[in-house]
């Protein structure tokens, strides 16, 4: 596995559009150059294995996933306490593309792990959307989820390299993504 030339750590609240932004970046750079990594994928896979659940259904935005979200968060926190880099190491295994977009960075320990391992290749990207926009995307505040570390862990303590506003204005989003991509292309 070659070291990545650029690692974009995306973070943001639920329904801010992190996955959409990640897919836009991958699409514009192309799959041979850019891959999207989800820290939640190995977490959900291991959680499903240990609890006899349907891993594929935990990956989508379904009520199935929401049923298990709080317990999955608790379980993931226990794993991270034992080994803060566990999910980070797992998700990067075998990745060959020079640009990595981590679409669900949620904790300072995740940012620190990537910075420690990949140094100057790492850029932090906060995806923001207004509460009104998030509600239009079917967000509803859930106590124990929206006020947990998995949602609030990066609200403080990180000076983001980029802040992308994703409120549905396509032209504005396009301009922001192109500025970010210009920076990424300079690293290739």
Buried (B, 14 or more C-beta within 10 A) or exposed (E): EEEBBBBBBBBBBBBBBBBBBBBBBBEBBEEEBBBBBBBBBBBBBBBBEEEEBEEEBBBEEEEBBEEBBBEBBEBBBEBBEEEBBBBBEBBBEEEEBBBBBBBBBBBBBBBBBBBEBBEEBBBBBBBBBEEEBBEEBEBEEBEEBBEBBBBEBBEEEBEBBBEBBBBEEEEEBEEBBEEBBEBBBEBE
